[in-house]
Amino acid sequence: MASSPLPTDAPQLFIGLMSGTSLDGVDGVLLDADAMVVAGHVHAPFPHALRDELLALNTPGDNELHRAALAANAVARSYADVVSQLLEATATPREQIRAVGAHGQTVRHRPDSFDGYTTQLLNGALLAEQACIAIVCDLRSRDVAAGGQGAPLVPAFHRAVFGAAGQDMAVLNLGGISNLSLLHADGRTGGFDCGPANCLMDGWIARHRGLSYDADGAWAATGRVSPALLATLLAEPYFALAPPKSTGRDLFHLGWLDARLTSGLAPEDVQATLLALSARCVADALKAQMPHAQTLVACGGGALNGMLMRHLADLLPGVTLQTSAERGLPVDQVEAAAFAWLAQCFIKGRPGNLPAVTGALGPRLLGALYPA
């Protein structure tokens, strides 16, 4: 496997940039990759117009190529602003950064066919011009080209940061979509997407209350779970698929929900049921794939939803449920740190994927480089 063309004797400082399916904005971290320590964090919300356009681009529409190109430029500019804010906040000279690992904004994820693909909007060349730092992006496509899902990519990072010898434990990311990393006591690592975490709840409360998310699950707490609706939602075939598997807004969107709704349910009851769905698809998956799990470490925005976390704890008696913050890494920094780590993998010429997780034909160097 060819190594990166960049020199390898510079300080091992990397920036990771992540904007996920929750569409809440950009998280940027400065990672000391040798010590595996986050030295700084910045969060910047997307402008409302950009967020709305990125959400719209998840479904077919008019003039998509032009709109997607403009959105990719806007994402690059948002990312460049976060890089500048992060460098200023940490008093880090730009030239000390080895590379930026930039995820981009997923608007299509359809890996399950001969012509499978995944699309993350980001103009890497523009970001390199504006940041004046080498950019490693398009981190999922090579795995898909090798027959994999292109996701999840974080389990190897989760093992490096959270793994504990001699116990079965899992790491749960609760973003727009939930995904589990399975860190087996015998050293095996697994992982897959479970289903919707925040994306349906966020969409439903935006439709009915004009809010971008249900803080702490407060609105869901005013409703009652509908057993009939929950059973209908859980009948989605995706949940029964065996790993490797991944999903996104291509499947789980408000249109999917609308097709399964029946009349007579109050909006708050639907919200309560969606929260129950988010918890059940995780708990059912963990019980099926790691029945002897001792610890579950949660990260992502959903880990701040107290009602969701309580519901998960109720469904998983005997499993110690913690947040990543209790392990030393705040819940909103984990994924960005993972993409900084993946940038280091690229620079060092190390594979970034785990074929046992994604289903790829073998280990692959992930990413495309835009030099500074």
TAZIJO-V779235 format. One record per run of one state. SS is the DSSP state (2 for helix, 1 for strand, 0 for the rest). FROM is the first residue (numbers start at 1). LEN is the number of residues. If there is no record, write none. Layout:
ss->SS from->FROM len->LEN
ss->SS from->FROM len->LEN
This chain:
ss->0 from->1 len->12
ss->1 from->13 len->6
ss->0 from->19 len->7
ss->1 from->26 len->7
ss->0 from->33 len->4
ss->1 from->37 len->8
ss->0 from->45 len->3
ss->2 from->48 len->9
ss->0 from->57 len->7
ss->2 from->64 len->27
ss->0 from->91 len->3
ss->2 from->94 len->3
ss->1 from->97 len->6
ss->0 from->103 len->2
ss->1 from->105 len->6
ss->0 from->111 len->6
ss->1 from->117 len->5
ss->0 from->122 len->2
ss->2 from->124 len->8
ss->0 from->132 len->3
ss->1 from->135 len->3
ss->0 from->138 len->3
ss->2 from->141 len->5
ss->0 from->146 len->9
ss->2 from->155 len->8
ss->0 from->163 len->6
ss->1 from->169 len->6
ss->0 from->175 len->2
ss->1 from->177 len->7
ss->0 from->184 len->5
ss->1 from->189 len->8
ss->0 from->197 len->2
ss->2 from->199 len->11
ss->0 from->210 len->5
ss->2 from->215 len->3
ss->0 from->218 len->2
ss->2 from->220 len->3
ss->0 from->223 len->4
ss->2 from->227 len->8
ss->0 from->235 len->2
ss->2 from->237 len->4
ss->0 from->241 len->13
ss->2 from->254 len->5
ss->0 from->259 len->8
ss->2 from->267 len->23
ss->0 from->290 len->5
ss->1 from->295 len->5
ss->0 from->300 len->1
ss->2 from->301 len->4
ss->0 from->305 len->1
ss->2 from->306 len->10
ss->0 from->316 len->4
ss->1 from->320 len->4
ss->2 from->324 len->4
ss->0 from->328 len->6
ss->2 from->334 len->14
ss->0 from->348 len->7
ss->2 from->355 len->4
ss->0 from->359 len->9
ss->1 from->368 len->3
ss->0 from->371 len->2
